[in-house]
Amino acid sequence: MTPSISILTLSFGLILMPPRDVDMKQEPPREVIITVDGKPHRTEPNQVIVLKGKFEDPKIRIEVSETRRFSNAGISFEYPAYFEWEFEQIEGAYNCWTMSGDETSIMVFDMEMEMTAKEHAESMSDTDFMRTESMSPITRILGKSTLDGIRVVRNYADPELKDLGLETTQDIFDVPTPKGRSRLLLLNGVTPELKSDTDEFDFDSEEPKIVLKYLTKSFAVDQSGR
């Protein structure tokens, strides 16, 4: 019997450990999927699960999930596991989580003040390099939630670059929250319809579509507001 199977066999007979405490600063772990006789069981590294029933020469497959699960500020969703994780906190003001891929990123703001998606969009100042081209209302269904927000399109200020079709698009959504606070979901570059006509920059990847697929399927909001 191999060491990996021995560990798994022992796990079957132990008591289920309590759920791990979520540290909002720490990157979520990648889940482990244990498939026994075709039935998947999801857990996390270093956790023990109990599988009820009798097994005779079971077929077992162990794989690491392709996603991680964000779960903070009363919001949860799955996102690609390879995304980089960043946490920023301004005491008494806000917490911000950023998950960044090659071409897209997801940001969650939990603010100790009232600010709408529109107000946040309007507060984004132009820079010498990027200019705001347009702001328009947007609605998207994620999970069981219908979120309203603002789409901000920015383009290069340099006229020689402006016509290359290399806009950056940010969708900013209001997430319901108790009075006196605000939660915002920011999706950067998660717009599958954007295309590039150049070979120099690759904006035609599947990443935006994959991110949107995960969000559409898994996004959830704690209806109590936290």
C-alpha positions as MATLAB code, in Angstrom:
seq = 'MTPSISILTLSFGLILMPPRDVDMKQEPPREVIITVDGKPHRTEPNQVIVLKGKFEDPKIRIEVSETRRFSNAGISFEYPAYFEWEFEQIEGAYNCWTMSGDETSIMVFDMEMEMTAKEHAESMSDTDFMRTESMSPITRILGKSTLDGIRVVRNYADPELKDLGLETTQDIFDVPTPKGRSRLLLLNGVTPELKSDTDEFDFDSEEPKIVLKYLTKSFAVDQSGR';
ca = [
       0.000    0.000    0.000;
       1.398    3.358   -0.998;
       1.849    6.136    1.602;
      -0.818    8.357   -0.034;
      -3.441    5.582    0.136;
      -2.503    4.821    3.740;
      -3.100    8.427    4.776;
      -6.433    8.485    2.974;
      -7.537    5.225    4.589;
      -6.770    6.616    8.047;
      -8.707    9.732    7.216;
     -11.846    7.687    6.567;
     -11.903    6.572   10.166;
     -11.267    9.888   11.929;
     -13.719   12.523   13.132;
     -14.460   15.443   10.839;
     -12.442   18.444   11.942;
     -14.160   21.832   12.389;
     -14.089   24.288    9.462;
     -10.993   26.424    9.275;
     -11.195   30.005   10.476;
     -10.992   32.411    7.548;
      -8.189   34.964    7.860;
      -9.150   37.866    5.626;
      -5.485   38.693    5.003;
      -4.491   35.218    3.859;
      -4.866   33.845    0.358;
      -7.553   31.130    0.223;
      -6.112   27.616   -0.053;
      -6.655   25.474   -3.112;
      -9.197   22.770   -2.472;
      -8.388   19.086   -2.814;
     -10.917   16.934   -4.685;
     -10.981   13.281   -3.650;
     -13.060   11.186   -6.037;
     -14.040    7.754   -4.699;
     -15.813    5.405   -7.105;
     -16.825    8.366   -9.254;
     -18.190   10.525   -6.401;
     -16.196   13.719   -5.683;
     -15.531   14.970   -2.154;
     -14.090   18.471   -1.703;
     -11.841   19.421    1.186;
      -8.806   21.578    1.960;
      -5.166   20.605    2.553;
      -4.461   19.239    6.031;
      -8.164   18.700    6.744;
      -9.702   15.338    7.617;
     -12.937   14.104    6.047;
     -15.179   11.159    6.909;
     -16.600    9.023    4.106;
     -19.471    6.855    5.272;
     -20.008    3.406    3.792;
     -18.027    0.298    2.988;
     -15.405    0.340    0.267;
     -13.950   -2.704   -1.423;
     -11.074   -1.961   -3.766;
     -12.358    1.586   -4.382;
     -11.125    3.604   -7.334;
      -9.641    6.794   -5.888;
      -8.497    9.911   -7.685;
      -6.940   12.922   -5.947;
      -6.590   16.257   -7.721;
      -6.145   19.908   -6.841;
      -8.963   22.294   -7.718;
      -8.452   24.774  -10.541;
     -10.060   27.478   -8.395;
      -9.803   29.158   -5.024;
     -12.811   30.453   -3.097;
     -12.903   34.050   -1.931;
     -15.011   34.430    1.228;
     -14.801   37.786    2.978;
     -17.062   40.752    3.793;
     -20.154   38.628    3.257;
     -19.223   37.892   -0.367;
     -18.043   34.580   -1.794;
     -17.062   33.354   -5.252;
     -14.592   31.132   -7.044;
     -11.722   32.482   -9.124;
      -8.755   30.925  -10.987;
      -6.249   29.420   -8.564;
      -3.219   30.898  -10.329;
      -4.342   34.491   -9.699;
      -2.060   36.557   -7.457;
      -3.483   37.666   -4.101;
      -3.150   41.068   -2.458;
      -4.787   42.529    0.646;
      -4.814   46.191    1.638;
      -6.286   47.680    4.800;
      -6.724   51.280    5.846;
      -7.809   51.162    9.480;
     -11.172   52.807    9.962;
     -11.669   53.279    6.207;
     -11.715   50.100    4.113;
     -10.452   46.611    3.364;
      -9.544   45.784   -0.228;
      -8.833   42.373   -1.739;
      -7.312   42.070   -5.211;
      -6.998   38.878   -7.250;
      -4.984   39.442  -10.433;
      -4.484   37.264  -13.480;
      -2.553   37.830  -16.683;
      -5.103   40.203  -18.218;
      -7.923   40.557  -15.720;
      -8.388   41.263  -12.040;
     -11.109   41.152   -9.402;
     -11.271   43.665   -6.564;
     -13.564   43.714   -3.544;
     -13.892   46.843   -1.407;
     -15.486   46.719    2.043;
     -15.804   50.338    3.180;
     -16.736   51.882    6.488;
     -18.530   54.678    4.647;
     -21.273   55.023    2.068;
     -20.017   55.157   -1.520;
     -21.853   54.002   -4.615;
     -20.311   52.489   -7.724;
     -21.117   55.692   -9.585;
     -19.421   57.846   -6.941;
     -16.355   55.622   -7.031;
     -16.229   55.819  -10.836;
     -16.539   59.594  -10.766;
     -13.746   59.832   -8.215;
     -11.310   58.105  -10.569;
      -9.139   60.922  -11.829;
      -7.590   61.026  -15.281;
      -3.853   60.637  -15.531;
      -1.368   61.920  -18.069;
      -1.295   58.418  -19.561;
      -4.933   57.276  -19.401;
      -8.114   59.255  -19.983;
     -11.698   58.306  -19.182;
     -13.515   57.789  -22.483;
     -16.973   56.851  -21.247;
     -19.086   55.905  -18.248;
     -22.321   53.961  -18.687;
     -24.762   51.999  -16.496;
     -24.373   48.235  -16.471;
     -26.315   45.349  -14.943;
     -25.005   41.824  -14.549;
     -26.450   38.684  -12.977;
     -23.889   36.871  -10.823;
     -25.120   33.807   -8.988;
     -28.577   34.679   -7.645;
     -27.763   38.386   -7.410;
     -28.570   41.099   -9.943;
     -25.944   43.802   -9.523;
     -26.184   47.316  -10.890;
     -23.113   49.384  -11.546;
     -21.054   51.526  -13.875;
     -18.757   50.599  -16.765;
     -15.738   52.866  -17.133;
     -13.739   52.752  -20.364;
     -10.333   54.370  -20.390;
      -7.959   54.852  -23.293;
      -4.435   56.016  -23.911;
      -4.008   59.776  -23.866;
      -1.315   59.583  -26.560;
      -3.119   60.024  -29.922;
      -0.711   57.585  -31.579;
      -1.825   54.845  -29.172;
      -5.455   55.826  -28.829;
      -6.542   54.267  -32.134;
      -5.075   50.825  -31.416;
      -8.200   49.608  -29.665;
      -6.367   48.972  -26.396;
      -8.991   50.328  -24.031;
      -9.123   49.223  -20.420;
     -12.589   48.502  -19.098;
     -13.608   48.423  -15.449;
     -17.058   47.307  -14.316;
     -17.895   48.608  -10.824;
     -20.881   47.053   -9.059;
     -22.789   47.975   -5.905;
     -23.195   45.009   -3.547;
     -26.051   45.357   -1.007;
     -24.798   46.215    2.477;
     -26.105   47.744    5.738;
     -26.611   51.500    5.926;
     -23.445   53.401    6.766;
     -21.172   50.982    4.889;
     -20.590   49.990    1.280;
     -19.277   47.050   -0.684;
     -18.052   47.298   -4.248;
     -17.075   44.590   -6.730;
     -14.643   45.776   -9.411;
     -13.988   43.653  -12.497;
     -11.053   44.835  -14.570;
     -10.839   43.587  -18.144;
     -13.606   41.009  -17.631;
     -15.256   41.894  -20.920;
     -15.110   39.042  -23.469;
     -16.386   41.275  -26.262;
     -13.246   43.431  -26.239;
     -10.897   42.471  -29.067;
      -7.477   43.552  -30.282;
      -6.598   44.104  -33.914;
      -2.876   43.879  -33.267;
      -0.544   40.960  -32.801;
       1.636   42.890  -30.387;
      -0.869   42.680  -27.531;
      -2.855   39.527  -26.827;
      -6.309   40.493  -25.618;
      -8.003   37.507  -27.236;
      -7.340   34.978  -24.476;
      -9.963   32.919  -22.697;
      -9.182   34.397  -19.264;
     -11.990   37.027  -19.212;
     -14.555   34.408  -20.201;
     -13.283   31.943  -17.601;
     -13.390   34.539  -14.827;
     -16.920   35.537  -15.791;
     -18.003   31.900  -15.915;
     -16.753   31.251  -12.376;
     -18.374   34.439  -11.050;
     -21.688   33.745  -12.764;
     -21.838   30.261  -11.315;
     -20.498   30.783   -7.787;
     -21.062   34.390   -6.699;
     -23.071   34.678   -3.481;
     -23.932   37.448   -1.031;
     -24.769   37.053    2.643;
     -28.292   38.482    2.730;
     -27.785   39.654    6.315;
     -25.287   42.127    4.867;
     -22.097   40.749    6.479;
];
